[in-house]
Amino acid sequence: MLPPPLSDGLEKHKANYLGEAEQIYYTFLQQYPEHPQALAFLGALVAKNGKYAMAATLLRRAIRNNPNLADPRYCMSSVLLAQGMNSEAVTPCSFALALGHPHAKQRLDSLLNMLGSEEHSRSSNILARTYLSKGRISAALEYSQEAIKYDPNNFFNWLLFCQSISRLHFDNALPPRLLANVCQAFTIDNLEYKKLTRPAICALYYNEHIAPLLSYDEKNHEKVTRLRECLHSDSLEALSQNDLFNRLLRVAFVDDIRLEKFLTSLREAFLWNCLEDPEASKNHVNYLPLIVSLSNQCFLNEYVWMTTAKEEAAIDKLASLVEDKVGQKDKVSPYLIAIYSAYRPLCLLPCAERLIGESWPDEMSEVIKKQLSEPLEEKQYRDSMPELLPLSGSVSQLVRSQYEENPFPRWATLPVWGQGGTMEEYIGRVFPNLRKEEWAQTSHPQILVAGCGTGLIPNEIANRIKNASITALDLSLASLGYAQRKSKELGFKNIEYIHGDIQNLGVLQRQFDHINCYGVLHHMADPLKGLRALNDCLKPGGTMHIGLYSEIARRPNTRLRQYIQERGFKADSEGMRDFRRHIIELDDASPFKTITKSHVFYSMSELRDTFFHAQELLLTLPEIENMLVKLGLQFIGFVPQDPSIFPRYRSRFPQDTEMRSLELWHQFEIENPDIFSNCYTFWVRKPA
């Protein structure tokens, strides 16, 4: 509802008493200079008088102060059209349509009919982004596909497609255009492929050639027998040659129990077949790409799939066979090596390094690189990395031990979430309404990633922010070796990796403009002590991006952690496989069976990090606010995975115009316990 003075002004405006309306708007803005609707009304009025530059200024302020208003966007498009700027008018008109303006569609259709594919793509991209932020996922998916149709080479159209499709559930065959886009998305570098796995798996279930193979419901040994028979026919050819199937296995976790059961049976069929007749591989050269895909999947998920005692004995026998052949300098069949690498990493073979210099088919060269050459390179980085910041306390030692065994997260390609630019542009995209005086500006930011793990975050920051000097710190040498190899592979030379403990950061005697510490502090014995160490090396006016576990959002996780502890599942590879077997065998009615729908269930390191962690503390927003107050840090705002929570929060608490009241956010989370998806992700600022 409009304040009475504005209502009066609008009535006079509509009645064409423009002078009186203008005076009312100016008087109101003297008292409330940033009121978005008053700015929009005045902008529309002066535009009517032909004062386009002034109108544009007023309308931009209105949009900045309330991006969800449709009228100033539509009016801005009118201002641009009046000046003959048809192409420029597409953007505000597209936003106006997405925000519900009743006349925007007709104008936009008319505009796009006059313009080319580039404007069609841009308009559809805007509509997809806006609908996604408002939780209208089906509409977002539709327009992301329209954007791809008009510009399939625009990476950010594919990014929107991934973000949209990942939030929908699929039970039926995919429509042809959607299927084609899913298949093509797997060929686009630097997408988050895990967002595509569910629709891809659904597509496989409805593929006329593959579906019969996936529908076997016999007991495991009978299924394996059937699949061994298929190896000697053409039944597996369609699977072996399916690009979507092979690409899925090579770049993303298969997060579907039914498909996992099929793949473990297929793996076992290949194992028994090669042991029965090691030379049989000569008859199965067409299946080598399929076995390599299996191998890549198992290496990617860190061999989280279950095995039987018979399979383990068979793998020992296969390892001895390979050892004998290498020892006798016989040519080892790539088929045998590929099967072994689908059960255990090649680096466990005593003769492993001797395999590197051999000549292999292209498919096997990929396996040798991933499982031998790259781990050896990582070891060199680990061995040469000094410990600059010694570890503090037993908890740090426990956490380090976990990540030495299971470096986290495992990633192959660098997901890109936004365009590269300056630090100023980066902050502007994250917090478009943040006033520039609220943060220190620099053209060459010094950035610390505290708890960098395997390097995904520092490499992503290096890709996103120009002229940044990045220091990346972690407890785990295994993680740092992986991180340094990836930085070299990606060509980033502005990242310095340091082995050590956050609590001893003072030894560096450095100050940073920005600090990223996502998902780390809650694994410390005292998160406040860790945050204080970070604050001490943050420049006045500097910012921090922090991720902390939510006690409310993680209650289902807490119940499952307790369940794991009560049943004595150990936090090692064997214990986690036993846990997975137990969960898979549970009745579907069990509340714990829902974990099979989570991506973390399908990766050893993600499973351990989420449910078997050596140290985990959960926090509430009042506790976090207390920590920030103690250290004098100012809360800037949340960066949630689902931006549609912002309109919901605004409608619930309109009085918190900047959405910075942690007290109200705490109340909102109690009412909506799933809004933060396990983790609070937010920024803070150190006062200048």
N, C-alpha and C positions, 0 to 999 in steps of 0.2 A: 504494500500500500504506500502511495506517495505521501510525503508531508503536505499539509494543506496549502502552503504557499506554492509549491510546485504544481499541485492539482489545479490551482487557480490560473497559474501561468499557462499550463497546457490547454485549459479550456479556451483562454483568450487566443492562444496560438492557433488552435483548430478553427476558431471563429475569424481568423485572419486579422486580429488586432495585434499586429506584430510588434509595434512599438511598446505597447503595455506589457506584452509577454516578455519582451527582451529585458525591460526594466525589472520585472519580477525575478527573472533568472539571474541577472547580475546581482541584485540585492541578496538573493539566497546564497549565491556563490561567495559573496563577501564573508558570510558566516561559515559556510561549509565549502571551502575552495576545491575540494577533490570529490565532491559528490558526483558519482558517475552518471546518474540520470539527468541531473541538472546540466552537466557538461554536454551530454548527448542532445538534450533539447535545445540548448543554446547553439550548439554546432549545427543542428538541422535548420535552425532559424536563420543564422548568418549565411548558410549555404544558399538559402532561398533568396537572399539579397545579393548573391553573386560573390560573396567574400570567401572564396574557396580555400585560400591558404589558412585563414583564421579558423574556418570550419574544420579543416583537417587537423589542426593543432588541438582544438577542443575535443574532437572525436577520438584522437589517439589517446588523450588523457582519460577519457571515459572508458575506453577499451582496456587500458592498462589497469585502471582501478577496479573494473569488474569485467573480466574477459568473457563472462557467461551471458552478457546482454546481447541480444540479437539486433536491436534497433540501431545502435551506433555503427555496427558493422555494415548494415544495409545502407545506412545514410552515407557512410564512407564510400561505398561503391557508387552511390549517386553522385557524390562530389567528383570522383575520378571520371565517371562517364561524362559528366558535364564538361570536363576539360578534354574529352576525346581520348582518355587513357583507358581504352577498352581492356587491354591485357592486364593492366594493374588492378582493374576492378574485379577480376576473377577471384582473387584471394579473399577480400572482405565479403563478397557475395557468397562464396562457398561457406565461410564461417557462419554467415547469417542463416543460410539454409540449415546447416547442422544444428544451429541453436534454435531453430523453429520459427523463423520469420515467415509469415504466410505468403509473401510475394516473392521470396528469394528464388524459388525454383524456376518460376517462369522467366525471371530476368537472367538467371544463370544459364538456362537452356538456350536462350536467345544469344547470349554472349558466346557460349561455346560453339554454337553453330557457325559463328563468324570466324572463330579462331582455330588453331591447329592442335595437333596431338600433344604438344608440350603443355598447353594450358589445360587440356582435358586431364592429363596425368596429374598436374599440380592441383587442380580442383578436387579430383578424386582422392588424392593423398590427404588433403586438408579434411575432407569429409570423413575419411577413415580414421584419422587421428582424433578428431573431435568426438566421433561416435564411440571410439575406444575409451576415451577419457570419461565418457558418461555411462559406460557400462552397456552400451547398445552394440553387442559384439557381432550379431549377425549382420547388422548394417555396416559395421566396420569391415567385416570380411568381404562383403559385397563390393564396397568401394575400393578396398585394397586390390581386389582383382581387376576392377576397372582401371585403376592406376597402372597396374602391370600390363594390361591390354594396350594402353596407349604409350607406355614407356617401359618395356621389359628390361632395359639395361640400367634402370635407376635402382641402385641397391636399396634405397630407403623405402621404395615401394614393396620390395620383398621383406624388408624388416617389419613393416606394418602387417603384411600377410602372416608372417610367423607369429607376431604378437596377438593377432586376432584369432587365428585358427587354434592356437594352443588353449584358448579359453572356451572352446566348444567341445561337445561330446558327439561322437559319431557311432551310430549303430547300424547304418545301412551303407550300401555301395555309394561311393562318392560320385557326384555328378561329373560328367566328362571334363568340363573346364576346371573344376576344382582338383580332380585327379591329375590333370596335366600340370597344373600349377604346383601341386605337391611334389610331383616327380622332378620338375624343373628346379624347385627350391633346393633340393638335395644336391644340385650341381653348382649352386651359388656359393662362393667362398665366404667365410666369416659370418654365416648365420648361426643362430643357436639351434642346432639340429634337434636337440631334445624337445623343442616346441613342436616339431613336426612328426614325432614318432607315432603318436596315437592315430592320426589320420592315415599315416603310411601303413601302419599295421592293419587298420580297417580295410584299406585298399587291397592288401594282400589276401585278406580273408574272403574278399569277394572277387578275386581274380579266378577266372574259370579254369585255368591250368594249375594254379597253386592251391586253391581251396581244397581239392580232394586230398592232397598230401597233409594239409594242416588239420583235417577233420578226423584223423585216426584217433580212435578212443580205446584201443586195446591196452592191456597192461604193457609196461615198458619193454619187457623182453620180447613180447610179440610184435610190438611196434618196431623195435630194432631189427627183428627178422624181416619184417615187411620192407623196411627201408633198404636192407642189404640186397633184397631181391630187386628193388628199384635201381640199384647201382648197375645192374647188369641189363637194364632195359633203357628205354628213352624217357622213363617216367619223371626223372629229375632234371631233364634238360631245360624245361621251362623255368624251373627254379634257378638253376645254375646261370641261365642267361638273362634273368630278370634284373634290369639295371636298378630299379627301386629297391629290391630286396638286398642286392649286394651293397649298394651305397648305404643303406640303413645300417647294415651290420658293421660297416667300416668306420662310420663317423658318429654313431649315436648308440646309447644303451637300448637294448630291446627290453622295454618296460611292460611286458605282457607275459603272464605266467603260462598261458596256453602255448604261445609261440616259443617261449623258453623251453618248455617240455619237448616240443617237437625238435628244436635245435640240439638239445642234449642227446636225444635219441639218434638224430642224424650223425652227430659227432661220434657217438659210440658205434654206429654202423660202419663208419669209415675206419675206426680203430680196429675192429675185429676183422674187417675185410683186408686191411693191409698186413695184419699179423698172420692171418691164415696163408697169405701168399704175398710176400713183400714185392714180388715182381708184378703183381696185379696192377700196380700203379700205371704200367705201360698201357693198360687197357682203359684207364680212366683219366687221361690227360685233359679231357673236357671238363672234368670236375675240379681241377686245380683252383680256378678262380673261386669256386664255391667254398672249398676247404680253407683257402686263404681268407675269405670273408669271415668264416667261422673263427679262424685264428685271431683275426683282428678284433672281432667282437669280444672274445675271451680275454685278450690282452687289455682291451679298453676297460672291461668291467673287473679287471684284476682277478680273473678266474673265480668269480663268485658263484658260478654254477656248481651244483652238487655232482659228486662222483660216487661210484660204488667201490667197495674194496677190490672187486674183480677188475674194475677199470684201472685202479691205482697199480695193481700188480702187472697189468698189461702194459701200462705206460713205462714201468720199470724195465720190462722186457724190451719194449721198443727203444728205450734209451740205450740199453746194452747193444742192441742190434746196430744202432747208428754209430755208437762208439767203436764197435768192431770194424765197421766199414771204413770209418775215418782212419782208424789205426792201420788198416791194411791198404790205405790210400785208394780204396774203391770209390767210384762215383756214387754219392748218396742220392737217392731219389728225392726230388723236391716234395713228392707226395708224402714220404715218411716224415720229413722235417716239418711239413705243414701240419700233419696230424699231431705230432708231438707238441708243436707250438700252440695247438688249440686246447691243450691240457695244462701245460706248464710253460713258463717263459724260456726261450732258448738259452738265456744266460745261465741257466742251471745245468746245462750240459757241460761236462768237463772239457769236451772238445770244441766248445762253442766258438772260440775265437778263430779256429781253423776254418770255420764255415764262411767267414767274412770274405776271404780272397777267392772263393769259388765263383764260377759262372753260373748264374741262375736265370730262370725265366723272369719276365718283368714282375709277375705277381709275387714270386718268392723274394725278389729283391726288396720289395716293400716290407715283407716280414723280417728279413735280415736287418734292414735298416732300423725298424722300430724296436726290435727285440734284442739286437746285439750292438749295432754301431752307435745308436743314440744313447743307450744305457752306459756304454763305455765312455762316451764323451761326457756324460753327466758325472761319472766317477772322477774323471780328470778335474772337472770344475770343483767337485767336493774336496778332493785331496789337496787342492791348491788354495782353498779359501781359509783365511785366518779367522780365529774367533776373537773379534774385537771387543765384544761385550759379553763377559762371562755370565753363565746361567745363575739365577738366584733361587735357591730353595728346591725342595723335593717335588713340588707341583710342576715347576718348570721342567724338571728332569722327566717326570712322567709324561707330560704333554709332548716333549721332544721325542721320547721313545716311540709314542704312537705315530707321529708324523714321519719318523725315520722309516717305520715299517709300511705305513700307508700314506704317502705324500698326497696332499689334498689342495685344490681339486685336480682331477685328471682332465686335461683339455688338450685338444689337438690344433684346432684352428682358433683364431682370435675373433670372438664375437664382437661386432661393431654395433654400438647402440646410438651413435650420434655422429654428427660431422665434426671433423677436426677444426680447431681454431685456437684463439687465445684463452687464457684463464678467465678473462672477463666475459667472453662469449660463452664459455662453459658454465659459469655460475649463472649467467643470464638465462640459459636454457633450463637449468635445474630450478631456479627461483626467479621467474620473470618479473616479479613485483618487488624484488629486493632492491632497496635504494643503494646506489653506488657508495655513498658515504658510510655504509654499514660494514664494508670490508676493505682490507688493504689491497690496493691495485699495484700490480707489477708486470712488466713485460717478460721477465725471466724468472718465473716462480720456482722456488725451492720447495720440493714436495717430498714428504716422507710417507712411505707405506709401511706401517708398523704391523707386522704379522702378514707378510706377503705370500706365504705358502708357496705354491708352484709358479707364481709369477703372473697369474692371469690379470690381477688388478694393476700392478705397475706397468705391464705391457699395454693394457687397455688405456691407461692414463697417458702413456707415451704416444699412443696413436691418436688420442683425442686432444691433447693440449700441446700447442707449439711452444718451443723454446723452454721447456720445463727441464730442470735438473732433478732427477728422481733418486732418492735413497730408499732401498727396499731391505727390510730387516726381517729375519725369521730365526726360530729356534732350530729348525730341521735342516741339516745339510743335504739330505736327499731331496727335499723340496727346493732348496736353493740351486742344486745342481740342475734340476729340471727347468727351473725358472731361467737360469743363465743360458742354458742351451736354446730355449725358446726365444730369448731376446736376440741371441746371435742369429738364429734362423730368420727372425722377422726384421733384422737389420737395425735394431734400436741400440744406439751407443751412448745414450744419456741416462742409463740406469746403473747405479752402483749397488751391488748386493753385499750385505753384511750379515754375518752369522752372530747371533747374540740375543739378549734378553731385553725387552722393552724397559724393564725396571732399571736397567743400567744405561739408559740413553744419555745421561749426563756426561758420560765419558767422552762422547763425540764432540761436545762443546760446539754444537751447531744449532742454528735457529731456522725454522721453516715457515713458509707462507701458508702452506696447507698440509694437513695430515689426514691420511686415510687409515682408519683402524676398524675394519669391518669384520665382525664375527670373531674377535680375538679376546677382548677384555673379560668376557664371561667365562673364559677358560683359564683365568688366573686365580690365584688364591685370594687376592684382594683387588677387585676391579678398580676401586677408588685410587689405590696406590699406582696402578698402571696408568689411569687417566691423569693423575697428577704428574707423572713422569712425562707424558705427552704434552701436557699443558706447559710444563717448564721449558720445553724446547720449541714452543709455538710463538711466533712473533706477535707483538701487539697488533690487533686488527686482523690477525690470521684466522683461518677457518679450519674446522675439523669435520670430517665425514665419519660417523660412528655407527656401528651395528651392534645391537645388544639383544640377547634373547628376552622375549616377553614371557613372564610367568603365566599370564592369562592365556595367551595364544598357544603356548607349548604344553598345556595340561594333558592333551592326548599323548604327546610324546613322553611326558613324565610318567603316565600310567604304564606305557609300554616299557620304559626303562626299568620300572619297578618289577614288572612281569619278567623281564630278562634276568634281573638279579635274583628274584625268587626261585627261578628254575635253573640258575647256575650256568647259563651260557657264557663262555669265556670270550674275552675281547681279542681273539686271534682268528686267523683264517678258518681253522677247523671249527671253532666255536660259532662263528658267524654263519658258516654253511649249515651247521646243525640247527641253528636258530631259523634259518630260512626253510629248511626241510620241515621243521616243526610248524611254522606258520602256514606253509603250503598245504600241509595235511590237516590243518584245523577245519572244522565245519564252517561253511560259509556264513553261518549266523554269528560266529564269534566276532566281537567288536575289534579284535586285534587283526583280523583278516584284512581289514581295510588298508593296512600298510602295503599290501600288494598293488595297490593303485598309486602308490607314491614312487616317484622316480628314484628316491634314495635306496629303495629295496634292491635295486639292480646294479649296484656298484659297491665293491668292497670298501673303498675309502669313504664313500658317502654314507654307507650304512654305519660304519664305525664312527664317523664324525657326528652322526645324528643320534644314534642310540647306544653306542658303546664307548662314549668318550671318557677319557681318564678323569676329566675335571669339567664340571658344568655348573654354573650359577645362573639362576633365573631372576629377573628384576621386574619391578613394577615401575610405572611412570612416576609416582611420588618418590620412589627411591632414586630414580635417575635425576629427577628435579633437585633432590637434596644434594646429590653429588655435584651437579652443575653449580648450585648456589655456593657450596663450600669452596669451589675453585674459581668462582667469579666468572663462569662461562655463560654466554647468552644463547638461548635456544633460538635457532633460525627457522627451522621447519622440518617436517618429515618428507622423505622420498620413498613412498610406499610402492610395492610392486603393482598395485591396482590403483591407478589415479582416480577411478570413479568414486573412491571414498571421500574425496574432497567436497564434491557437491552434496553428498549425504551429510557430511559434517557441517557444511555451511547452513543447510536447511535446519539442522538440529540446533546449532549454536550460532545464529547470525550475529550475535554481539561480539564474537571473537573474529573481527574482520581480518586480522592477519594470520589467524589459525595458529597462534603460538602459545595458547594457554594449555599447559600440560595437565592442569587440574581438570579442565573440560575434556581434553582428549582421554584422560583416564576414565572419566564418566562414560564417554562415548565407547571406549573399548569394553567396558563392563557390559554395556548394552549390546555390543556387537563384537563378541570375543574372537572372531576370525579375521578382523580387518587387517592385522599386521602380518599374517602368514608366518608366524613364529618369531619374527625378528623386528625390533624397532630399528628403522634406518633413518637417521636424521643428521642434520648439520648444526654445529654450534660455532660461536665466534668469541674470540678473546678481545675484550674491549681495548681500544687503542690507548 
